[in-house]
Amino acid sequence: MSEAPGWKDRLEGHIPEDIGREIDIFETEIELRRQGKIDEALFAETRLRRGVYGQRYDNGTRFDGRQAQELDYPAEETKGPNTLWHAPGMQRIKIPFGGLTTQQMEVLADLAEEYSDAIIHITTRQDVQLHYVHIDDTVNLMRRLAAVGITTREACGNSVRNVTACPLAGVCKTETFDVTPYSRALSRFLLGHPDAQDFGRKVKIAFSGCRHEACGLVNMHDIGGIGVTRTIDGKVQRGFELYVGGGLGAVPHQAKLFDEFVSEEELLPVCQAIGRVFARLGEKRNRARARLKFLVAKLGLEEFRRLVLEERGKLPHDPRWTDYLDHLDSTDEEALNPGRALNGADLPEGFEDWYRTNVYHQRQSGHVVATVHLPLGDLTSGQLRELAAIARRYVKDTIRTTVEQNIVLRWVSEAELPALYGDLKAIGLAASAAGTVVDITACPGTDTCKLGIASSRGLAGELRNRLGERFHSLDEAVQGMRIKVSGCFNSCGQHHVADIGFYGISRKVNGLTVPHFQVILGGRWNENAGSFGLAMAAVPSKNIPLVVDRLTERYVEDRQGTESFQDYVGRVGKRHVKSMLDDLARVPTYEEDASFYQDWGDTREFTIDDMGKGECAGEVVPLAHFELTAAERVVFEAQVMLEEGDPARAYDSAFQAMVQAARALVRTEWLDVGESADSVVPEFRARFVDTELFLDTYAKDKFARYLFRLHEDPNPEPGRDDAHRAIEESQLFIEAAFACYSRISDAAREGTAVPA
């Protein structure tokens, strides 16, 4: 199971001293934890900061390298604080700005085979993840990565995560300048920096060279920089439009413009100052409100900016702030082969489709970027090893991962594309439709994530197959749309910024749990994640493909001119769009269609032992279910109010929807509770929060706090952002109320205590 000793000695002289010391410390901490000499909570943060996660197991199997075998220990031992000693976990590996070399690719392939299940997963933050890795193997894995210039340090935990950048940076035709050296410099500067070690939550940073494209998706990051220039006294100066306080998660916030121009000399110290302010004033106890976005919202942008600039003025000079500017060319790239046009070469079958969707023409004439499309972000270790060999034939080490979970080869001579396509086809990596509606982003969901509610990968795979089969018959505007799927509300699949997004939930229907997805509309991928969508309707998982069909077909039929999908949804209105989907929200009985009671990619059926058959045609629907459904209606009406330009009414309606959902739960214990918030909220707190009945595995009590905050500290003059946030919070509170009621109902039927 574990690698034989010797890697530390074998790699001596190849591992940077500071990284090697960090790995040695982690090795010691693992042993101390095994002996019970380190508290589990402390060790959890320690391992997370090295990128080591626990992961979910639903199928009773474990993986040791490529061998799957039945678990040989009790199932309960895979749960709780000692999980990692028995069951493998996940190792996240940081790839700053997505830059990879062929040597690094080969090492990753080796590690996936030796320590994992021989699958390499590319994430939405340009990282690499290996699943089913035993904690005993992580130290040697880290050493082998460090020897080729890769670290897992601060890949997870309350730290600065991987710094991402546009995968076209340096070759893009519309960029202001190449942001690669700046993203690398900031990544190196903040790695292990003392001022980035005391955060309440993670910090995500991104760089973009363009304002109008998706690029770095700056608007959804804690800190984001868009490259800009200004001319003073005839001299062009580089700098960044700096944004702060963005983030997706359960309740997304769009980033705010901190400064129109932060010079390249000030980029690192200003980011350091932001880190110091966040560490000092950011929330530490309530993790639900511990991201930078909440601090910016709490203080207000102007006060936050004042504090940061004040902090910047106090910082002692650090030569690293500007030393890298003397070596900006260190990330410059050059071609392996001269750039030549295609010029009528014989083209293999399938090449033209691939060329249309997977090839981007660089600003450097004769060279292109070729995208290797990875369905769901996965490729095998064998494919990665072969891809490294192919890359050596066509490019130098000009390879990057992308936030859409693909790999790109930069600086390919256009004339060599047919040969490259043939080589990729031979290893099963010549899929076309990259960056289209077929190229669906999905988080791990219920496959491996402990927070997953529904099968995001299963649904994404089904949608990909269906859309891929008829891709050529789709309208061109539909082909260019983005679909993104998350297994829960946390937006790891970036559902908020998709044309059509989905996140997993569940509903109790006829006494059985049915996988559902919330349909998210209104997001915008371009303009660096220009807008965030809102939940429209809860639809059973099995009907989601019909949702995609209906929305895209109606869009093609009813659009005006070249109207975008987002503009179409905005014009016809949320109420009209929801009416398109109402019939798809119905769940048939188990006898009518048992498939609705299964998740995509899972053949297991939910139990029907407790299912009863009534004598009349109708089903008995509990009062609480009616009232929770009514709360969903109220929060949808809040969306309509916001759409119609009335944020104050939308804000109030979102709050009232939460009150109504809380009242639905209270009335399961006390029917005569009043309708006002002053009557409902104290009863809800006493009966469901103080007793921990409202707690569940994915929300704890953070959703209850949304209700308490709006009740205790209402905003007298809410703006559009305030109303948008309240609607998001209300929807999440209602989902938690549904989940709470399901647990209460299950416990009542079984005559057991409600599980906390």
ChimeraX attribute file (.defattr): number of C-alpha atoms within 10 A of each C-alpha:
attribute: neighborCount
match mode: 1-to-1
recipient: residues
	/A:1	12
	/A:2	14
	/A:3	14
	/A:4	8
	/A:5	9
	/A:6	9
	/A:7	14
	/A:8	17
	/A:9	8
	/A:10	10
	/A:11	13
	/A:12	13
	/A:13	11
	/A:14	15
	/A:15	19
	/A:16	14
	/A:17	12
	/A:18	10
	/A:19	20
	/A:20	20
	/A:21	12
	/A:22	14
	/A:23	24
	/A:24	14
	/A:25	12
	/A:26	18
	/A:27	15
	/A:28	12
	/A:29	17
	/A:30	21
	/A:31	13
	/A:32	14
	/A:33	16
	/A:34	13
	/A:35	9
	/A:36	10
	/A:37	11
	/A:38	15
	/A:39	10
	/A:40	14
	/A:41	9
	/A:42	10
	/A:43	16
	/A:44	17
	/A:45	16
	/A:46	20
	/A:47	23
	/A:48	21
	/A:49	23
	/A:50	25
	/A:51	24
	/A:52	29
	/A:53	23
	/A:54	27
	/A:55	22
	/A:56	22
	/A:57	20
	/A:58	9
	/A:59	9
	/A:60	12
	/A:61	12
	/A:62	21
	/A:63	21
	/A:64	19
	/A:65	19
	/A:66	15
	/A:67	10
	/A:68	11
	/A:69	11
	/A:70	10
	/A:71	15
	/A:72	10
	/A:73	10
	/A:74	9
	/A:75	11
	/A:76	8
	/A:77	14
	/A:78	21
	/A:79	14
	/A:80	8
	/A:81	12
	/A:82	14
	/A:83	16
	/A:84	21
	/A:85	15
	/A:86	17
	/A:87	25
	/A:88	26
	/A:89	25
	/A:90	23
	/A:91	29
	/A:92	25
	/A:93	27
	/A:94	25
	/A:95	22
	/A:96	26
	/A:97	30
	/A:98	25
	/A:99	23
	/A:100	21
	/A:101	17
	/A:102	22
	/A:103	16
	/A:104	21
	/A:105	20
	/A:106	19
	/A:107	19
	/A:108	27
	/A:109	24
	/A:110	19
	/A:111	25
	/A:112	27
	/A:113	20
	/A:114	20
	/A:115	27
	/A:116	28
	/A:117	22
	/A:118	24
	/A:119	23
	/A:120	24
	/A:121	23
	/A:122	26
	/A:123	26
	/A:124	21
	/A:125	26
	/A:126	29
	/A:127	26
	/A:128	22
	/A:129	21
	/A:130	23
	/A:131	23
	/A:132	26
	/A:133	30
	/A:134	25
	/A:135	23
	/A:136	18
	/A:137	18
	/A:138	26
	/A:139	21
	/A:140	21
	/A:141	24
	/A:142	23
	/A:143	25
	/A:144	24
	/A:145	19
	/A:146	21
	/A:147	19
	/A:148	17
	/A:149	17
	/A:150	20
	/A:151	24
	/A:152	27
	/A:153	27
	/A:154	26
	/A:155	24
	/A:156	26
	/A:157	24
	/A:158	21
	/A:159	25
	/A:160	26
	/A:161	24
	/A:162	27
	/A:163	28
	/A:164	33
	/A:165	34
	/A:166	29
	/A:167	26
	/A:168	23
	/A:169	23
	/A:170	22
	/A:171	21
	/A:172	21
	/A:173	15
	/A:174	14
	/A:175	23
	/A:176	18
	/A:177	20
	/A:178	23
	/A:179	27
	/A:180	27
	/A:181	20
	/A:182	22
	/A:183	23
	/A:184	18
	/A:185	21
	/A:186	21
	/A:187	20
	/A:188	14
	/A:189	16
	/A:190	21
	/A:191	18
	/A:192	18
	/A:193	13
	/A:194	11
	/A:195	18
	/A:196	21
	/A:197	19
	/A:198	16
	/A:199	25
	/A:200	24
	/A:201	22
	/A:202	18
	/A:203	25
	/A:204	22
	/A:205	27
	/A:206	26
	/A:207	29
	/A:208	33
	/A:209	26
	/A:210	25
	/A:211	22
	/A:212	14
	/A:213	18
	/A:214	18
	/A:215	28
	/A:216	33
	/A:217	27
	/A:218	31
	/A:219	29
	/A:220	32
	/A:221	28
	/A:222	26
	/A:223	28
	/A:224	32
	/A:225	33
	/A:226	26
	/A:227	25
	/A:228	22
	/A:229	17
	/A:230	12
	/A:231	9
	/A:232	8
	/A:233	5
	/A:234	7
	/A:235	8
	/A:236	10
	/A:237	13
	/A:238	17
	/A:239	22
	/A:240	23
	/A:241	19
	/A:242	25
	/A:243	24
	/A:244	28
	/A:245	27
	/A:246	24
	/A:247	24
	/A:248	23
	/A:249	18
	/A:250	20
	/A:251	21
	/A:252	24
	/A:253	24
	/A:254	22
	/A:255	23
	/A:256	21
	/A:257	18
	/A:258	20
	/A:259	13
	/A:260	13
	/A:261	21
	/A:262	20
	/A:263	19
	/A:264	18
	/A:265	15
	/A:266	16
	/A:267	20
	/A:268	22
	/A:269	24
	/A:270	21
	/A:271	21
	/A:272	24
	/A:273	22
	/A:274	24
	/A:275	27
	/A:276	23
	/A:277	23
	/A:278	26
	/A:279	19
	/A:280	14
	/A:281	14
	/A:282	23
	/A:283	19
	/A:284	16
	/A:285	9
	/A:286	13
	/A:287	11
	/A:288	21
	/A:289	17
	/A:290	20
	/A:291	26
	/A:292	30
	/A:293	26
	/A:294	18
	/A:295	19
	/A:296	22
	/A:297	14
	/A:298	12
	/A:299	13
	/A:300	11
	/A:301	17
	/A:302	11
	/A:303	12
	/A:304	20
	/A:305	19
	/A:306	11
	/A:307	17
	/A:308	22
	/A:309	16
	/A:310	13
	/A:311	18
	/A:312	19
	/A:313	13
	/A:314	10
	/A:315	13
	/A:316	8
	/A:317	9
	/A:318	10
	/A:319	8
	/A:320	14
	/A:321	19
	/A:322	16
	/A:323	12
	/A:324	17
	/A:325	15
	/A:326	8
	/A:327	11
	/A:328	15
	/A:329	11
	/A:330	11
	/A:331	16
	/A:332	12
	/A:333	14
	/A:334	13
	/A:335	17
	/A:336	16
	/A:337	17
	/A:338	15
	/A:339	18
	/A:340	14
	/A:341	16
	/A:342	15
	/A:343	8
	/A:344	7
	/A:345	11
	/A:346	9
	/A:347	14
	/A:348	11
	/A:349	11
	/A:350	14
	/A:351	20
	/A:352	13
	/A:353	13
	/A:354	20
	/A:355	17
	/A:356	12
	/A:357	19
	/A:358	23
	/A:359	21
	/A:360	19
	/A:361	18
	/A:362	19
	/A:363	14
	/A:364	14
	/A:365	13
	/A:366	17
	/A:367	25
	/A:368	24
	/A:369	24
	/A:370	26
	/A:371	28
	/A:372	23
	/A:373	25
	/A:374	22
	/A:375	21
	/A:376	24
	/A:377	24
	/A:378	19
	/A:379	20
	/A:380	16
	/A:381	24
	/A:382	18
	/A:383	20
	/A:384	24
	/A:385	20
	/A:386	20
	/A:387	22
	/A:388	21
	/A:389	15
	/A:390	17
	/A:391	20
	/A:392	16
	/A:393	14
	/A:394	21
	/A:395	19
	/A:396	19
	/A:397	22
	/A:398	24
	/A:399	24
	/A:400	23
	/A:401	30
	/A:402	27
	/A:403	23
	/A:404	24
	/A:405	25
	/A:406	26
	/A:407	24
	/A:408	23
	/A:409	24
	/A:410	30
	/A:411	28
	/A:412	29
	/A:413	24
	/A:414	23
	/A:415	20
	/A:416	18
	/A:417	23
	/A:418	19
	/A:419	14
	/A:420	20
	/A:421	22
	/A:422	18
	/A:423	16
	/A:424	18
	/A:425	14
	/A:426	12
	/A:427	14
	/A:428	12
	/A:429	20
	/A:430	21
	/A:431	21
	/A:432	24
	/A:433	22
	/A:434	23
	/A:435	19
	/A:436	20
	/A:437	24
	/A:438	27
	/A:439	31
	/A:440	27
	/A:441	32
	/A:442	32
	/A:443	29
	/A:444	22
	/A:445	25
	/A:446	24
	/A:447	22
	/A:448	19
	/A:449	18
	/A:450	16
	/A:451	18
	/A:452	23
	/A:453	22
	/A:454	25
	/A:455	31
	/A:456	32
	/A:457	25
	/A:458	23
	/A:459	26
	/A:460	26
	/A:461	21
	/A:462	17
	/A:463	22
	/A:464	21
	/A:465	13
	/A:466	14
	/A:467	20
	/A:468	18
	/A:469	11
	/A:470	10
	/A:471	18
	/A:472	12
	/A:473	10
	/A:474	16
	/A:475	13
	/A:476	12
	/A:477	16
	/A:478	19
	/A:479	20
	/A:480	18
	/A:481	21
	/A:482	22
	/A:483	27
	/A:484	27
	/A:485	33
	/A:486	33
	/A:487	30
	/A:488	28
	/A:489	29
	/A:490	21
	/A:491	25
	/A:492	24
	/A:493	31
	/A:494	28
	/A:495	34
	/A:496	36
	/A:497	31
	/A:498	28
	/A:499	25
	/A:500	26
	/A:501	28
	/A:502	35
	/A:503	32
	/A:504	28
	/A:505	26
	/A:506	22
	/A:507	20
	/A:508	18
	/A:509	17
	/A:510	19
	/A:511	18
	/A:512	19
	/A:513	16
	/A:514	23
	/A:515	23
	/A:516	29
	/A:517	32
	/A:518	26
	/A:519	25
	/A:520	25
	/A:521	26
	/A:522	23
	/A:523	23
	/A:524	22
	/A:525	21
	/A:526	17
	/A:527	17
	/A:528	23
	/A:529	25
	/A:530	20
	/A:531	19
	/A:532	24
	/A:533	22
	/A:534	25
	/A:535	23
	/A:536	22
	/A:537	23
	/A:538	26
	/A:539	27
	/A:540	24
	/A:541	31
	/A:542	22
	/A:543	18
	/A:544	23
	/A:545	16
	/A:546	14
	/A:547	19
	/A:548	16
	/A:549	14
	/A:550	14
	/A:551	16
	/A:552	19
	/A:553	14
	/A:554	13
	/A:555	21
	/A:556	17
	/A:557	8
	/A:558	11
	/A:559	16
	/A:560	12
	/A:561	6
	/A:562	9
	/A:563	15
	/A:564	16
	/A:565	23
	/A:566	18
	/A:567	14
	/A:568	19
	/A:569	20
	/A:570	15
	/A:571	14
	/A:572	13
	/A:573	15
	/A:574	22
	/A:575	15
	/A:576	11
	/A:577	18
	/A:578	14
	/A:579	11
	/A:580	14
	/A:581	21
	/A:582	12
	/A:583	11
	/A:584	18
	/A:585	17
	/A:586	13
	/A:587	21
	/A:588	15
	/A:589	13
	/A:590	16
	/A:591	7
	/A:592	9
	/A:593	10
	/A:594	12
	/A:595	17
	/A:596	22
	/A:597	26
	/A:598	17
	/A:599	23
	/A:600	20
	/A:601	14
	/A:602	10
	/A:603	10
	/A:604	10
	/A:605	12
	/A:606	15
	/A:607	11
	/A:608	12
	/A:609	8
	/A:610	11
	/A:611	11
	/A:612	9
	/A:613	8
	/A:614	9
	/A:615	7
	/A:616	7
	/A:617	7
	/A:618	7
	/A:619	10
	/A:620	9
	/A:621	11
	/A:622	10
	/A:623	13
	/A:624	20
	/A:625	19
	/A:626	12
	/A:627	19
	/A:628	24
	/A:629	16
	/A:630	16
	/A:631	26
	/A:632	24
	/A:633	14
	/A:634	22
	/A:635	29
	/A:636	26
	/A:637	20
	/A:638	29
	/A:639	29
	/A:640	17
	/A:641	19
	/A:642	21
	/A:643	18
	/A:644	13
	/A:645	13
	/A:646	17
	/A:647	23
	/A:648	19
	/A:649	17
	/A:650	30
	/A:651	31
	/A:652	20
	/A:653	24
	/A:654	30
	/A:655	26
	/A:656	23
	/A:657	28
	/A:658	33
	/A:659	26
	/A:660	25
	/A:661	27
	/A:662	27
	/A:663	28
	/A:664	28
	/A:665	27
	/A:666	22
	/A:667	18
	/A:668	14
	/A:669	10
	/A:670	13
	/A:671	11
	/A:672	8
	/A:673	14
	/A:674	13
	/A:675	13
	/A:676	12
	/A:677	20
	/A:678	12
	/A:679	13
	/A:680	21
	/A:681	23
	/A:682	13
	/A:683	20
	/A:684	23
	/A:685	19
	/A:686	12
	/A:687	17
	/A:688	19
	/A:689	17
	/A:690	12
	/A:691	12
	/A:692	16
	/A:693	19
	/A:694	27
	/A:695	22
	/A:696	15
	/A:697	9
	/A:698	15
	/A:699	18
	/A:700	16
	/A:701	21
	/A:702	19
	/A:703	23
	/A:704	26
	/A:705	17
	/A:706	19
	/A:707	24
	/A:708	19
	/A:709	11
	/A:710	17
	/A:711	16
	/A:712	10
	/A:713	8
	/A:714	13
	/A:715	15
	/A:716	9
	/A:717	9
	/A:718	18
	/A:719	16
	/A:720	16
	/A:721	14
	/A:722	17
	/A:723	26
	/A:724	26
	/A:725	17
	/A:726	26
	/A:727	29
	/A:728	21
	/A:729	25
	/A:730	32
	/A:731	27
	/A:732	22
	/A:733	25
	/A:734	24
	/A:735	22
	/A:736	24
	/A:737	25
	/A:738	23
	/A:739	19
	/A:740	20
	/A:741	21
	/A:742	21
	/A:743	19
	/A:744	20
	/A:745	17
	/A:746	18
	/A:747	14
	/A:748	12
	/A:749	10
	/A:750	11
	/A:751	9
	/A:752	10
	/A:753	12
	/A:754	17
	/A:755	14
	/A:756	13
